[in-house]
Amino acid sequence: MTTRAWRGPTLPARRELIGFAVVGFLAYAVDLALFTYLRGPAGLAPLTAKSLSFLAACTVAYAGNALGPYRTTRATGLRPYAAFFAVNLAGAAVQLLCLAVSHYGLGLTSQRADTVSGTVVGMALATVLRFWGTRTWVFRAEGRVGSWTG
């Protein structure tokens, strides 16, 4: 029985993953900066601040993905935009759940604790879901089947 060693994702898959990561980093920076401002100087409640920072970051992410790594797989109409927001709402639910558990469940109520739970832990978990959903439901490439490690 011959086994083939796993060599990682193919070059196109690497480019997709790197592009997704770069766009995600930019959206993350928007999310973090806006959340920090809204939670701090603006004095908003943690879940309100997180919801607003999410909306801004989601818009940046859609534009970046549509113009960047998925520019050749663009679908027409409102469907990809709606699907993108649905995928990102699921990711936001993960982030909000992390924030709510930390802030209200564990009693970690400082701005730093809110930032770590909402924009570090929550974002990391949500990113896995967003990558899968974005490439599976939003920017589907013709002929692409199965895992991104293909």
C-alpha positions in Angstrom: 0.0 0.0 0.0 1.5 3.3 -1.1 0.7 6.5 0.8 1.2 9.9 -0.6 2.5 12.5 1.7 0.4 15.6 2.2 2.1 18.6 0.6 -0.4 21.3 1.5 -2.8 23.2 -0.7 -2.1 23.7 -4.4 -0.8 27.0 -5.7 -4.3 28.4 -6.6 -5.6 27.3 -3.2 -2.7 29.0 -1.5 -3.4 32.2 -3.4 -7.1 32.0 -2.4 -6.2 31.4 1.2 -3.6 34.2 1.3 -6.0 36.6 -0.4 -8.8 35.7 2.0 -6.4 36.2 4.9 -5.2 39.6 3.7 -8.8 40.8 3.2 -9.7 39.3 6.5 -6.9 41.1 8.2 -8.1 44.5 6.8 -11.6 43.7 7.9 -10.3 42.6 11.3 -8.4 45.9 11.7 -11.6 47.9 10.9 -13.5 45.7 13.4 -11.0 46.1 16.2 -10.4 49.8 15.7 -14.1 50.6 15.5 -15.1 48.3 18.4 -12.4 49.8 20.6 -13.6 53.3 19.8 -17.3 52.5 20.3 -16.7 50.6 23.5 -14.2 53.2 24.9 -14.6 56.9 24.0 -18.1 56.5 22.5 -19.3 54.6 25.6 -21.5 52.1 23.9 -22.5 48.8 25.5 -20.3 45.8 24.4 -22.9 44.0 22.2 -24.0 47.2 20.5 -20.4 48.2 19.8 -19.6 44.7 18.5 -22.6 44.7 16.2 -21.8 48.1 14.7 -18.1 47.2 14.2 -19.2 43.9 12.6 -21.3 45.7 10.0 -18.5 48.0 9.0 -15.9 45.1 8.8 -18.3 42.9 6.9 -18.7 45.6 4.2 -14.9 45.9 3.9 -14.6 42.1 3.7 -17.2 41.7 0.9 -15.7 44.4 -1.2 -12.2 43.1 -0.7 -13.1 39.5 -1.5 -15.2 40.4 -4.5 -12.4 42.6 -5.9 -9.5 40.3 -4.7 -9.3 36.6 -4.3 -12.7 35.8 -5.8 -12.8 38.4 -8.6 -12.9 35.6 -11.2 -15.8 33.8 -9.6 -18.2 36.7 -9.1 -21.8 35.8 -9.4 -24.3 38.4 -10.6 -27.2 39.9 -8.8 -28.0 40.2 -5.1 -27.5 36.5 -4.2 -23.8 36.5 -3.5 -24.1 39.7 -1.4 -26.9 38.3 0.6 -25.1 34.9 1.0 -22.0 36.7 2.2 -23.9 38.6 4.8 -25.6 35.4 5.9 -22.2 33.6 6.3 -20.9 36.6 8.2 -23.9 36.8 10.4 -23.2 33.2 11.5 -19.6 34.3 12.2 -20.8 37.3 14.1 -23.1 35.1 16.2 -20.0 33.1 17.2 -18.2 36.3 18.1 -21.1 37.7 20.0 -21.5 34.4 21.9 -17.9 34.5 22.9 -18.3 38.1 24.1 -21.6 37.4 25.9 -20.2 34.3 27.7 -17.1 36.3 28.8 -18.8 39.5 29.8 -22.1 38.3 31.2 -21.4 34.7 32.0 -17.8 34.8 33.4 -18.1 38.4 34.7 -15.0 39.6 32.8 -16.3 43.1 32.2 -13.2 45.2 31.4 -12.7 46.7 28.0 -9.6 44.5 27.5 -11.6 41.3 28.4 -14.3 42.4 26.0 -11.8 43.0 23.2 -10.0 39.7 23.7 -13.3 37.7 23.8 -15.0 39.5 21.0 -12.2 40.3 18.6 -9.6 37.7 19.3 -11.1 34.5 20.5 -14.5 35.1 18.7 -12.8 36.2 15.5 -10.5 33.2 15.4 -13.4 30.8 15.7 -15.6 32.7 13.3 -12.8 32.9 10.6 -12.9 29.2 10.0 -16.6 29.3 9.5 -16.4 32.4 7.3 -13.7 30.9 5.0 -15.7 27.8 4.4 -19.0 29.6 3.9 -17.5 32.3 1.6 -15.9 29.8 -0.8 -18.8 27.3 -0.6 -21.8 29.5 -0.8 -20.8 33.0 -2.0 -17.9 32.8 -4.5 -18.3 29.3 -5.9 -15.9 28.5 -8.7 -17.0 26.3 -11.5 -15.3 22.9 -11.4 -14.1 23.3 -7.9 -15.1 20.3 -5.9 -14.2 19.3 -2.3 -11.7 20.6 0.1 -9.6 23.8 -0.4 -6.5 21.6 0.2 -7.3 20.0 -3.2 
